[in-house]
């Protein structure tokens, strides 16, 4: 049994320690937002956050997650619902939709999680910072510019939200 926190919830996972995390997430836990692209760690479609850092879940053994914290794309939406958002999408996800950063959807979950890791570490990224952060994620549809625009817009919205919350504090 593997115990991990997944999308904010403690979970006991009945999986062999050497099973690919990608398979455990999709098959055992039903978290199908994480996509398989290449199965070799080259495309980034299966990116999740492990203790806040982006990893290719096709290269991670489930046993490596013991006692650790995982976030999948479903976790980004869960944050929105917990915050009382009327939308089932988190703010970063909403920016991808609004700016056309999501097209076929295969790369989108990995892009979102790479972007989330960046925005947690750097609330004021430049376009070059964004490009560096998503360099391990391949997209065959968008040409990347709309994805970069979406991430920069999300950063701006987060800063505005935090500033508004700060203004309302005593």
C-alpha positions in Angstrom: 0.0 0.0 0.0 1.3 3.4 -1.0 0.1 6.5 1.0 0.3 9.9 -0.7 -1.6 13.1 -0.7 -3.2 13.6 -4.1 -5.0 16.8 -5.0 -5.2 17.7 -1.3 -6.6 14.4 -0.1 -4.7 11.6 1.7 -5.0 8.4 -0.3 -4.0 4.8 0.2 -3.1 3.4 -3.2 -3.1 -0.3 -3.8 -0.5 -0.6 -6.5 2.8 -2.3 -7.0 5.7 0.0 -6.1 7.2 -0.2 -9.5 4.0 0.6 -11.4 4.2 3.7 -13.5 2.6 6.6 -11.6 0.8 7.5 -14.9 -1.0 4.2 -15.0 -1.9 4.3 -11.3 -3.3 7.8 -11.7 -5.3 7.0 -14.8 -6.4 3.4 -14.1 -6.4 2.8 -10.4 -7.5 6.3 -9.3 -9.6 7.4 -12.3 -7.6 10.7 -12.7 -7.7 10.6 -16.5 -6.7 14.3 -17.0 -3.1 13.2 -17.0 -2.4 12.1 -20.6 0.1 9.6 -22.0 1.9 10.9 -25.0 5.2 9.3 -25.7 5.7 7.1 -22.6 9.4 8.0 -22.6 9.5 11.3 -20.7 10.0 13.3 -23.9 6.7 15.1 -24.5 5.5 16.3 -21.1 1.8 15.3 -21.6 1.9 13.3 -18.4 3.4 16.0 -16.2 2.1 16.2 -12.7 3.5 18.1 -9.6 5.3 15.9 -7.1 6.0 18.0 -4.0 5.5 21.1 -6.1 7.9 20.2 -8.9 6.9 19.1 -12.4 7.7 15.4 -13.2 6.8 13.1 -16.1 4.6 10.6 -14.4 5.4 8.0 -17.1 9.0 7.9 -15.6 8.0 7.9 -11.9 7.4 4.6 -10.0 4.3 4.7 -7.8 6.5 3.7 -4.8 8.5 6.9 -5.1 5.3 8.8 -4.1 5.1 7.3 -0.6 4.5 10.1 1.9 4.6 12.8 -0.8 2.2 15.3 -2.3 0.9 15.0 -5.9 -1.2 17.5 -7.9 -2.8 16.5 -11.2 -4.8 18.7 -13.5 -7.9 17.7 -11.6 -6.4 19.3 -8.6 -6.2 22.7 -10.3 -10.0 22.5 -10.9 -10.6 21.4 -7.3 -8.9 24.5 -6.0 -11.4 26.6 -8.0 -14.4 24.7 -6.5 -13.0 25.0 -3.0 -12.5 28.8 -3.5 -16.2 29.0 -4.5 -15.6 29.7 -8.2 -18.7 29.4 -10.3 -16.6 27.7 -12.9 -15.3 24.2 -12.8 -12.0 25.4 -14.1 -9.2 26.9 -12.0 -8.0 30.4 -12.9 -5.0 29.1 -14.9 -7.2 26.7 -16.8 -9.6 29.5 -17.5 -6.8 31.6 -19.0 -5.9 28.7 -21.3 -9.5 28.6 -22.6 -9.9 32.3 -22.9 -6.7 32.8 -24.9 -6.9 29.7 -27.1 -4.0 28.0 -25.4 -5.8 24.7 -25.4 -6.7 23.0 -28.7 -6.6 19.2 -29.0 -6.0 18.8 -25.3 -3.2 16.2 -25.3 -0.5 18.6 -24.0 -2.8 20.8 -22.0 -2.7 19.1 -18.6 1.1 18.9 -18.7 1.4 22.5 -19.8 -1.0 23.6 -17.0 1.1 21.8 -14.4 4.4 23.1 -15.7 2.8 26.6 -15.7 1.5 26.1 -12.1 4.9 25.2 -10.9 6.4 28.3 -12.5 3.7 30.6 -11.1 4.1 29.2 -7.6 7.9 29.9 -7.8 7.8 33.1 -9.8 4.7 35.3 -9.6 6.2 37.7 -12.1 7.5 35.6 -15.0 8.7 37.1 -18.2 7.8 35.5 -21.6 11.3 33.9 -21.6 10.7 32.4 -18.1 7.4 30.9 -19.4 9.1 29.4 -22.4 11.8 27.9 -20.2 9.2 26.4 -17.9 7.2 24.7 -20.6 10.3 23.7 -22.7 9.7 20.0 -21.7 6.2 20.1 -23.0 5.5 19.5 -26.7 2.5 21.0 -28.5 1.6 20.2 -32.0 -1.4 22.5 -32.3 -0.9 26.0 -30.9 2.5 27.2 -31.9 3.1 28.0 -28.2 2.4 31.7 -28.3 -1.2 31.4 -27.1 0.1 29.2 -24.3 2.7 31.7 -23.3 0.0 34.5 -23.4 -2.3 32.4 -21.2 0.3 31.8 -18.6 1.3 35.5 -18.5 -2.4 36.5 -18.2 -2.8 34.0 -15.4 0.2 35.5 -13.6 -1.3 39.0 -14.0 -4.7 37.8 -12.7 -3.1 36.1 -9.7 -1.2 39.3 -8.8 -4.4 41.4 -9.1 -6.3 38.9 -6.9 -3.6 38.9 -4.3 -3.4 42.7 -4.4 -7.2 43.0 -4.0 -7.2 40.5 -1.1 -4.3 42.5 0.5 -6.3 45.8 0.2 -9.2 44.2 2.1 -7.1 43.0 5.0 -6.9 45.0 8.2 
